[in-house]
Structures are given as structure tokens and as C-alpha cells.
């Protein structure tokens, strides 16, 4: 078997895989960055690919087909993304708790620091999950649950590390609420947008 039209497959060589969706065979190369992309991504991203958009940030948004969930992600890819997000979130949770316990009981920083830790949990979990989370509703939800859970744990662990009692709700609830607010802010920063019209490599998608 010789070259295909894209020149990416050789005789006797393993089947090349999409850079953003390793479970899919590659169909061609991205005209913008040269990475391999699958057949499903060609009409969605047109002159780019999912990895390009992820690295460029909000300036390059997915098309309406991607926003509608047209791109499917296999279960192993979703599970791998959730596991990576969980590991990154757990590490951020522990580091954040070690920092936050120094501010337990402080009037202002006892709320500010858990909020910052929550934002860090959201960003680290989303980045660890990778660009595939832009096209998978299940993976995106899993990342949010992971980051939210670890942000709350970090706020509560801070009391344990400081050897301080939780006390009434007025003592532990503000740090927990601040951690969840931080997660929401971190998601706004790190999560790929899904429901707006997009421009990919200077091309505006049309409904």
C-alpha cells in the first residue's frame, strides 16, 4: 500500500492517528500547524484543527457543528482525560491546602486563598484533560466535577492541616463557597468556548 492523498501513510507503517483524537485514524494534515487530523475534524475546523484552536485560545472558536456536539470522542479518550484531570486536580488540591492552612481564621485571606486554589484546580484539571474536552460534553462535565470536588476538599483540608475545628457553618462555609466561585472563574479562563460563532484561521463559519 502506497501513499494516500495526504501523503501521511506508508506501506508497513502503523496507521497514523489524529493529534486531537488518538482513537481515530488521521485523514490529512492541518493546513495551519501541520498536525495530523481525522476526517471528522476537517469540516468542523476547516483551515485549522482542534489543537490549533486550543493553543490560540478564545480568538479561534469552534464552529456550530462542534458546538452542537457533532464531534464524537471515544470512551477510552474520555476516561483518560478524566484520569489526567483527577491527578492534576489532586496535586493542586494538596498544594493549595498546604498554602491555605496558614490563613485559616484570617479575616480576608481565609476566603481569598481558597478562591485562588479553586481557580487553580479548574485550570490544572482542564489543561490536563487536554483539547479533547472541547468536543466532549461528558469529559467537560467530568472535569468540572473533579475540579469542584478537589477545590472543596482543599478548603476543608486546610482546617485539618491547621488543626482547627470546623466550627459552625459560618466558619467553614465561606472558604468552601469561595473555592467554588474560584472554580467557576477558572473555568471561564481555561474552558474552550462551545456555543458561539467561530473564526478558524481567519474563516468565519456560517450556520
Secondary structure, DSSP 8 states (H G I E B T S, - for coil): ----TTS---TTS---B-SS-TTSBEEEE-TTT--EEEHHHHHHHTTS-HHHHHHHGGGS---HHHHTT-S---HHHHHHHHHHHHHHHHHHHHHHHHHHGGGTT-TTHHHHHHHHHHHHHHHHHHHHH-GGGGT-HHHHHHHHHHHHHHHHHHHHHHHHHTT----SHHHHHHHHHHHHHHHHHHHHHHS---SS--EETTEE---
